[in-house]
Amino acid sequence: MKSFIIVFKYIAPYKKYAILNIVLSAISTVFSLFSLTLIIPFVGILFNPEALTLTPVPFSLSFDDFMHNFNYFLSKIMITHGQAYALGFISLSVVVFSLLKNVFGFAGSYFMAPIMNGTVRDFQHHIYKKILHLPIRYFSNERKGDILSRFTSDVQEIKFTITGSLDMVFKDPITILVYLAYLVYTSPELTLFVFVVLPLIGLIIGKIGKSLKRKSHEGQAKMGELLSMLEETLSGLRVIKAFNAEKKVDDRFGQLNQKIYKIMNHLTRKNSLSSPLSEFLGTVVVVILLVIGGILTINNQQSLSSSEFIAYLVVFSQIINPAKSLSKSYYSIQKGLASIERVNKILHETMHTPEKPDAIVKNDFTTSIELKNVSFKYNETYVLRNINLEIKKGQTVALVGQSGSGKSTLVDLLPRFYDIEEGEILVDGINIKDYSLVSLRSLIGYVNQEPILFNDTIGNNITFGTDNFTPDAIENAAKVANAHEFIKEKEMKYDSNIGDRGSKLSGGQKQRLSIARAVLKNPPIMILDEATSALDTESERLVQDALMHLMKNRTSVVIAHRLSTIKAADIICVLSEGRIVEQGNHEQLIELNGVYKKLTDLQMF
């Protein structure tokens, strides 16, 4: 029920469209009823033409008065023009009422479109915004494919749930109630039987639909796994081919795809059962009504004429379609509720990077960065232990050590990608948790080991995250990063698209664009995950030169993979198993003849 309420919360901004849809659908139903009840005078003309209505009654909203005056008007036509002309008039009236029914029905559907598509847009925007604000720690435990599945297939399932919700709560019940009101008015005795039978039909349909939600949840989860596998395959295609692992990954994909195939078969079959089941049950009820009503009419135990009884059966038969629609809507909602729960798992995720209401806004960096007794753990495993380090303004600090020693985690703590539980990190003597996230991160620039670029133009990648810039500033940033020369050789120059993740550029070109982006941002603190280890000699020289320009007059924290590149660093910290085991400049650490000396000797060897 809670998930169902959430759907209506998203429909709320479109309530005017929902009201119009409901009102227009109700009017459509009324015209449908009028077209159906015209069977009474039609049968009367054919089989009892002598029963004419010769006097009108004053106009009112009463259905009886409407039908009386209609019969009076019809009787005048019969007297004046004959029986065939009257039949033609009734037939034309049926066509007109049918046209009005469908015009208002289309108008109702017209206003349903912005509700369905608007809520999908809102869901997707809320999910995207939530993804942007969730901390990086959250994505360490989640599959990308599962998040993509929630963003796409789950949201589309919710779209049909919204349609089903409006149909189930408003449109179909209104249609059924209008028809039932006519049935009660025409024959309370027969309609009493209908009131007993319809809930039984609903009970049978509801019982079958209960398992849909569970199976749908399972199916959407498996679809997330499938998308994750596809994403991993696209990312690792070179490795798959290099190791001749095509058959292995294909078998894994095939097994998962087969599981989804079986789940979806189960869902489709149960969903398909709703329409024939409700139609069959409706037919059974019509036949029973036909028998009971026929016996009552033959024995003169009810006030219905033959034509009225036929009209009663026709109107009742029209309840079957909205009842079928109601059952299909119920099934659709059961499937959709599973998707809503999966989407809400992201939307209601409480994990976030906390920010104080009176957070300090800082626009400059003046003295130092201090890490005091900093310890950090993922789940229950410590990655960093008792880190103490002071980085003064203008200094270059290098972090070295084996893979897994905690270098990347340490630099991720500075912009609060992760929050520490033990110790504190100070910027200019103030705990970073006291700063606003925007102002803290605006002080820091990043150049990653693997350049992170977007499928956009060169210019837009350089200006990414920077608001105030000019064409000259972009060009100057590219020159500092040794990127301007290769950019001006491109046909569209700064407007050239670089492809997915910069696929149209070489490794060195991508890295120089990444450096140009950092130059344009012009932050006082730089974090550099040394980006030259995978480059050829010429590209390495250009990138290294660009990095030296970037670090000039800035405070820099460098994760060093090639120790030869950080000999000039003011402080070199050697990490091992999450601890700083050695600290000093290059000469001091060589003289110490410890871990750093061994690492240097290994690289020289």
C-alpha positions in Angstrom: 0.0 0.0 0.0 2.9 2.3 0.8 4.4 1.9 -2.7 0.9 2.6 -4.2 0.7 5.9 -2.3 4.2 6.8 -3.7 2.7 6.5 -7.2 0.0 9.0 -6.4 2.6 11.3 -4.9 4.3 11.5 -8.3 0.9 11.9 -10.1 0.0 14.8 -7.8 1.7 17.5 -9.9 -0.5 16.4 -12.8 -3.8 16.3 -10.9 -5.5 18.7 -13.3 -4.8 16.3 -16.1 -6.0 13.4 -13.9 -9.2 15.2 -13.1 -9.8 16.0 -16.8 -9.1 12.4 -17.7 -11.6 11.2 -15.1 -14.3 13.7 -16.0 -14.0 13.1 -19.7 -14.0 9.3 -19.2 -17.1 9.6 -17.1 -18.9 11.6 -19.8 -17.8 9.0 -22.4 -19.3 6.3 -20.2 -22.6 8.2 -20.0 -22.8 8.5 -23.8 -22.0 4.9 -24.0 -24.9 4.1 -21.7 -27.3 6.2 -23.8 -26.3 4.4 -27.0 -26.9 1.0 -25.4 -30.3 1.9 -23.9 -31.5 2.9 -27.4 -32.0 -0.8 -27.9 -35.3 -0.5 -25.9 -37.1 1.7 -28.4 -35.4 -0.1 -31.3 -36.9 -3.5 -30.2 -40.2 -1.7 -29.3 -40.5 -0.4 -32.9 -39.8 -3.8 -34.4 -42.0 -6.0 -32.1 -44.5 -3.6 -30.4 -45.1 -0.6 -32.7 -48.5 0.1 -31.2 -47.1 1.2 -27.8 -46.6 4.9 -28.6 -45.9 7.8 -26.2 -48.3 10.6 -27.1 -47.6 13.2 -24.4 -44.3 14.7 -23.3 -43.2 15.5 -19.7 -41.4 18.7 -18.4 -37.6 18.6 -18.9 -35.5 17.3 -16.0 -32.2 15.4 -15.4 -34.2 12.3 -14.6 -33.3 9.3 -16.9 -37.0 8.3 -16.9 -38.0 11.7 -18.1 -35.3 11.7 -20.7 -36.4 8.3 -22.1 -40.1 9.3 -21.9 -39.5 12.5 -24.0 -37.2 10.6 -26.4 -40.0 8.0 -26.9 -42.5 10.8 -27.4 -40.3 12.4 -30.1 -39.8 9.0 -31.7 -43.6 8.3 -31.6 -44.2 11.6 -33.5 -41.7 10.5 -36.1 -43.4 7.1 -36.4 -46.9 8.8 -36.8 -45.6 11.3 -39.3 -43.0 9.4 -41.3 -43.5 5.7 -40.5 -41.8 2.8 -38.8 -38.7 2.6 -41.1 -37.9 6.3 -40.7 -38.0 5.9 -36.9 -35.6 2.9 -37.1 -33.3 5.1 -39.2 -33.5 7.9 -36.6 -32.6 5.5 -33.8 -29.7 4.1 -35.8 -28.4 7.6 -36.4 -28.8 8.4 -32.7 -26.7 5.3 -31.8 -24.0 6.5 -34.3 -24.0 10.1 -32.8 -23.8 8.8 -29.2 -21.1 6.4 -30.2 -19.2 9.2 -31.8 -19.5 11.4 -28.7 -18.5 8.5 -26.5 -15.3 8.0 -28.5 -14.5 11.7 -28.8 -14.7 12.1 -25.0 -12.8 8.8 -24.6 -10.0 10.1 -26.8 -10.0 13.5 -25.0 -9.5 11.5 -21.7 -6.6 9.6 -23.2 -5.2 12.9 -24.6 -4.8 14.2 -21.0 -3.4 10.9 -19.8 -0.3 11.3 -22.0 1.4 14.1 -19.9 0.6 12.2 -16.7 2.4 9.0 -17.9 5.3 10.7 -19.6 5.7 13.4 -17.0 5.9 10.9 -14.1 8.5 8.9 -16.1 10.5 12.1 -16.6 10.2 12.9 -12.9 11.2 9.5 -11.7 14.2 9.4 -14.0 15.3 12.9 -13.0 15.0 12.1 -9.3 17.0 8.9 -9.8 19.7 10.8 -11.7 19.9 13.5 -9.1 20.1 10.9 -6.3 22.9 9.1 -8.2 24.8 12.4 -8.4 24.5 13.1 -4.7 25.1 9.5 -3.3 28.6 9.1 -2.0 31.1 6.9 -3.9 31.0 4.3 -1.1 27.4 3.4 -2.2 28.5 2.5 -5.7 31.2 0.2 -4.4 28.5 -2.2 -3.3 26.1 -1.8 -6.3 26.2 -3.2 -9.9 26.1 -0.5 -12.6 23.8 -2.7 -14.7 21.3 -3.0 -11.9 21.2 0.8 -11.5 20.7 1.1 -15.3 17.9 -1.5 -15.1 16.1 0.5 -12.4 16.6 3.7 -14.4 15.1 2.2 -17.6 13.0 -0.9 -17.5 11.8 -0.4 -13.9 10.7 3.2 -14.6 8.9 2.1 -17.8 7.1 -0.5 -15.7 6.1 2.2 -13.4 4.7 4.1 -16.4 2.2 1.3 -17.0 1.5 1.1 -13.3 0.4 4.8 -13.3 -2.0 4.2 -16.1 -3.3 1.1 -14.4 -3.6 3.0 -11.1 -5.8 5.7 -12.7 -7.8 3.1 -14.5 -8.2 0.9 -11.4 -9.0 3.7 -9.0 -11.1 6.1 -11.2 -11.9 5.2 -14.8 -13.0 1.6 -14.6 -14.8 1.9 -11.3 -16.7 5.0 -12.6 -17.7 3.0 -15.8 -18.8 0.0 -13.7 -20.7 2.3 -11.2 -22.6 4.1 -14.0 -23.6 0.8 -15.6 -24.5 -0.7 -12.2 -26.6 2.4 -11.3 -28.6 1.7 -14.5 -28.9 -2.0 -13.7 -30.1 -1.3 -10.1 -32.6 1.3 -11.4 -33.9 -1.2 -14.1 -34.1 -4.4 -11.9 -32.9 -4.4 -8.3 -33.6 -8.1 -8.0 -31.3 -9.2 -10.8 -28.7 -6.6 -9.8 -28.6 -8.1 -6.2 -27.3 -11.3 -7.8 -24.6 -9.2 -9.7 -23.5 -7.7 -6.4 -22.9 -11.1 -4.9 -21.1 -12.5 -7.9 -18.7 -9.6 -8.9 -16.8 -9.7 -5.6 -16.3 -13.5 -6.1 -14.8 -12.8 -9.5 -12.5 -10.1 -8.1 -11.4 -12.6 -5.4 -10.4 -15.2 -7.9 -8.5 -12.7 -10.1 -6.8 -11.2 -7.0 -5.6 -14.6 -5.9 -3.9 -15.4 -9.2 -2.3 -11.9 -9.3 -0.5 -12.2 -5.9 2.5 -14.0 -7.2 3.1 -11.5 -10.0 4.8 -8.9 -7.7 7.3 -11.4 -6.3 8.2 -12.8 -9.8 8.4 -9.4 -11.3 10.8 -8.3 -8.6 13.0 -11.3 -9.3 12.8 -10.7 -13.1 13.9 -7.0 -12.8 16.8 -8.0 -10.5 18.0 -10.6 -13.0 17.7 -8.0 -15.8 20.0 -5.7 -13.7 22.5 -8.6 -13.6 22.2 -9.0 -17.4 22.9 -5.3 -18.0 25.9 -5.4 -15.6 27.3 -8.4 -17.6 26.8 -6.5 -20.8 28.5 -3.4 -19.4 31.4 -5.5 -18.2 31.7 -7.2 -21.6 31.8 -3.8 -23.4 34.5 -2.5 -21.0 36.6 -5.7 -21.1 36.2 -6.7 -24.7 40.0 -6.5 -25.4 40.7 -8.8 -22.5 38.0 -11.3 -23.5 39.4 -11.5 -27.0 43.0 -11.6 -25.8 42.3 -14.6 -23.6 40.0 -16.4 -26.1 37.3 -16.2 -23.4 34.4 -15.6 -25.8 32.8 -19.0 -25.2 33.1 -18.7 -21.4 31.4 -15.3 -21.1 28.8 -16.3 -23.7 27.9 -19.4 -21.6 27.6 -17.2 -18.5 25.4 -14.8 -20.4 23.3 -17.6 -21.9 22.6 -19.1 -18.5 21.5 -15.8 -17.0 19.4 -15.0 -20.1 17.7 -18.4 -19.9 16.7 -17.7 -16.2 15.2 -14.4 -17.3 13.4 -16.2 -20.2 11.7 -18.6 -17.8 10.8 -15.8 -15.3 9.3 -13.7 -18.1 7.4 -16.6 -19.5 5.8 -17.2 -16.1 4.9 -13.5 -15.8 3.6 -13.2 -19.4 1.4 -16.3 -19.0 -0.1 -15.1 -15.7 -0.6 -11.7 -17.1 -2.3 -13.1 -20.2 -4.6 -15.2 -18.0 -6.4 -12.1 -16.7 -8.3 -11.2 -19.9 -9.7 -14.7 -20.9 -10.4 -15.5 -17.2 -12.4 -12.4 -16.6 -14.2 -12.8 -20.0 -15.1 -16.4 -19.2 -16.4 -15.5 -15.7 -18.4 -12.6 -17.2 -19.9 -14.9 -19.8 -20.9 -17.4 -17.1 -22.6 -14.6 -15.1 -24.4 -13.3 -18.3 -25.7 -16.8 -19.0 -26.9 -17.2 -15.4 -28.6 -13.8 -15.6 -30.2 -14.8 -18.9 -31.7 -17.9 -17.3 -32.9 -16.2 -14.1 -34.2 -13.1 -15.9 -35.8 -15.2 -18.5 -37.7 -17.3 -16.0 -38.8 -14.2 -14.0 -40.0 -12.6 -17.2 -41.9 -15.7 -18.4 -43.6 -16.1 -15.0 -44.3 -12.3 -14.9 -42.4 -12.0 -11.6 -40.6 -8.8 -12.6 -41.7 -5.5 -14.1 -39.2 -5.6 -17.0 -40.5 -5.8 -20.5 -38.8 -8.0 -23.1 -37.0 -5.0 -24.7 -35.9 -3.7 -21.2 -34.6 -7.1 -20.3 -32.6 -7.3 -23.5 -31.2 -3.8 -22.8 -30.4 -4.9 -19.2 -28.3 -7.8 -20.6 -26.6 -5.6 -23.1 -25.6 -3.1 -20.5 -24.4 -5.8 -18.1 -22.3 -7.3 -20.9 -20.5 -3.9 -21.2 -19.4 -4.2 -17.5 -17.2 -7.2 -18.6 -14.8 -4.9 -20.5 -14.0 -2.5 -17.7 -13.9 -5.5 -15.3 -11.4 -7.1 -17.6 -9.5 -3.8 -17.7 -9.7 -3.6 -13.9 -8.1 -7.1 -13.6 -5.4 -6.3 -16.1 -4.7 -3.0 -14.2 -4.5 -5.0 -11.0 -1.9 -7.3 -12.6 0.0 -4.4 -14.0 0.1 -2.7 -10.7 1.3 -5.8 -8.9 4.2 -6.0 -11.4 4.8 -2.2 -11.1 4.9 -2.2 -7.3 8.0 -4.5 -7.5 9.6 -1.9 -9.8 8.6 0.9 -7.5 10.3 -0.9 -4.5 13.5 -1.3 -6.6 13.5 2.4 -7.6 12.7 3.5 -4.1 15.7 1.6 -2.9 17.8 4.3 -4.6 15.5 7.2 -4.0 15.2 6.5 -0.3 18.9 5.6 0.2 19.9 7.4 3.4 23.6 7.1 2.7 24.9 10.6 2.0 27.8 12.9 2.8 26.5 15.0 5.7 26.9 18.8 5.6 26.3 21.1 8.5 23.5 23.7 8.2 26.0 26.5 9.0 28.8 25.0 6.9 31.7 27.4 6.2 32.2 28.7 2.7 35.9 28.9 1.9 37.3 30.4 -1.3 41.0 30.2 -0.7 43.7 28.1 0.8 46.3 29.9 3.0 48.3 27.7 5.3 48.3 23.9 5.4 46.5 20.5 5.2 46.8 18.3 8.3 45.9 14.7 8.8 45.8 13.8 12.5 45.5 10.2 13.6 43.4 9.3 10.6 42.1 5.8 10.3 39.6 4.5 7.7 37.9 1.2 7.0 35.7 -0.3 4.3 33.1 -2.3 6.2 35.2 -3.9 8.9 38.6 -3.9 7.2 41.0 -1.1 8.0 42.6 0.5 4.9 44.4 3.3 6.7 45.7 3.4 10.3 46.9 6.3 12.3 48.0 8.6 9.4 49.7 11.8 10.6 50.8 14.2 7.9 51.1 17.9 7.4 51.2 19.5 3.9 52.1 23.2 3.9 51.0 25.6 1.2 53.1 25.3 -1.9 54.6 21.9 -1.0 54.6 18.8 -3.2 53.9 15.6 -1.3 54.3 12.3 -3.0 52.6 9.1 -1.9 54.4 5.9 -2.8 54.0 2.2 -2.0 52.8 -1.1 -3.3 49.3 -1.6 -4.8 46.7 -1.8 -2.0 48.8 0.2 0.5 46.1 2.9 0.7 47.4 5.7 -1.5 44.2 6.3 -3.5 42.0 6.0 -0.4 44.1 8.6 1.4 43.7 11.3 -1.4 39.9 10.4 -1.7 39.5 11.5 2.0 40.6 15.1 1.2 37.5 16.1 -0.9 35.3 13.9 1.4 34.6 11.2 -1.2 34.7 9.1 1.9 34.3 10.2 5.5 36.6 9.1 8.2 35.4 7.6 11.5 38.6 8.2 13.5 40.9 11.2 13.6 40.4 14.5 11.7 41.5 16.3 8.5 42.1 20.0 8.8 42.4 22.6 6.0 43.8 25.9 7.3 43.2 24.6 10.8 39.5 23.8 10.3 38.0 20.3 10.1 36.9 19.6 6.5 33.5 18.4 7.9 32.8 22.1 8.9 33.2 23.3 5.3 30.5 23.2 2.7 31.1 20.4 0.2 31.0 22.7 -2.8 33.5 25.2 -1.4 35.9 22.4 -0.2 35.9 20.6 -3.5 36.3 23.9 -5.4 39.7 24.2 -3.8 40.8 20.8 -5.2 41.7 19.8 -8.8 42.1 16.3 -10.1 44.1 14.6 -12.7 43.5 10.8 -12.6 45.7 8.0 -13.8 43.0 7.0 -16.3 41.6 10.2 -17.8 37.8 10.6 -17.3 36.4 12.3 -20.3 32.9 12.7 -21.7 31.4 12.0 -25.1 31.4 15.7 -26.0 33.5 18.3 -27.7 37.1 19.1 -26.7 36.1 22.5 -25.5 33.3 21.2 -23.3 35.6 18.7 -21.8 38.1 21.4 -20.9 35.4 23.6 -19.4 33.7 20.8 -17.6 32.8 22.0 -14.0 34.0 25.6 -14.7 31.5 28.4 -15.2 33.5 31.5 -15.8 35.7 31.2 -18.9 36.5 32.8 -22.2 37.7 31.2 -25.5 41.2 32.7 -24.8 41.2 31.1 -21.3 40.4 27.7 -22.8 43.1 28.1 -25.4 45.7 29.2 -22.8 44.8 26.2 -20.6 45.3 23.9 -23.6 48.7 25.5 -24.3 49.8 25.0 -20.6 48.8 21.4 -20.9 50.7 20.9 -24.2 47.3 20.1 -25.9 46.8 23.1 -28.2 49.0 21.7 -31.0 47.1 18.5 -31.5 43.7 20.3 -31.0 44.3 22.8 -33.8 45.1 20.0 -36.2 41.5 18.6 -35.8 39.0 19.6 -38.4 36.6 21.2 -35.9 39.4 22.2 -33.5 37.9 22.8 -30.0 34.4 21.8 -31.3 35.6 18.3 -32.3 33.8 15.4 -30.6 36.2 13.0 -28.8 33.9 10.0 -28.7 32.9 7.7 -25.8 35.5 8.2 -23.0 37.7 10.0 -25.5 38.0 7.0 -27.8 39.0 9.3 -30.8 42.2 10.4 -28.9 45.4 8.8 -28.0 46.3 8.1 -24.3 48.6 11.1 -24.2 46.1 13.4 -25.8 43.4 12.3 -23.4 45.7 13.0 -20.4 46.6 16.4 -21.7 42.9 17.3 -22.0 42.4 16.2 -18.4 45.3 18.4 -17.4 43.9 21.4 -19.4 40.6 21.0 -17.5 42.5 21.2 -14.2 44.5 24.3 -15.4 41.3 26.1 -16.4 39.7 25.4 -13.0 42.9 26.8 -11.4 42.5 25.3 -7.9 45.1 26.0 -5.1 45.4 22.2 -4.3 46.1 19.5 -6.9 45.7 15.8 -6.5 47.6 13.9 -9.2 47.3 10.2 -9.7 50.5 10.1 -11.8 49.4 9.7 -15.3 52.5 8.9 -17.3 53.0 5.2 -16.5 51.0 3.9 -19.5 52.3 6.3 -22.1 55.0 6.1 -24.7 58.2 8.2 -24.2 57.1 11.2 -26.3 53.7 11.4 -24.8 55.2 10.9 -21.3 57.5 13.8 -21.9 54.7 16.1 -23.0 52.4 15.1 -20.2 55.2 15.3 -17.6 56.0 18.8 -18.8 52.3 19.7 -18.6 52.1 18.3 -15.0 55.1 20.4 -14.0 53.4 23.6 -15.3 50.2 22.5 -13.5 52.0 22.0 -10.1 53.9 25.3 -10.3 52.9 27.6 -7.4 50.3 25.0 -6.2 50.0 22.6 -3.3 50.2 19.1 -4.8 49.6 15.6 -3.6 51.0 13.1 -6.1 50.4 9.4 -6.1 53.6 8.2 -7.7 54.0 5.0 -9.7 57.3 5.9 -11.3 59.6 7.0 -8.4 61.9 8.8 -10.9 59.2 11.4 -11.4 59.0 12.5 -7.7 62.7 13.0 -6.8 62.0 16.8 -6.4 59.0 16.3 -4.1 59.3 18.2 -0.8 57.9 15.2 1.2 57.7 11.6 0.1 55.5 9.3 2.2 56.0 5.6 1.9 52.8 3.6 2.7 52.6 0.0 3.6 49.5 -1.9 4.7 47.7 1.4 5.4 50.5 3.0 7.5 53.1 5.7 6.7 56.3 3.7 7.4 58.8 6.2 6.0 58.7 10.0 5.4 61.2 12.5 4.1 62.7 13.8 0.8 64.4 11.6 -1.8 67.9 11.9 -0.4 66.8 11.3 3.2 64.9 8.2 2.3 67.8 6.8 0.2 70.1 7.3 3.2 67.6 5.5 5.4 68.1 2.4 3.3 64.5 1.2 4.0 61.4 0.4 2.0 61.8 3.4 -0.3 65.4 2.4 -1.2 64.1 -1.2 -2.0 61.3 0.2 -4.2 63.8 2.5 -6.0 66.3 -0.4 -6.6 63.5 -2.6 -7.9 62.4 0.0 -10.5 66.0 0.7 -11.5 66.5 -3.0 -12.0 
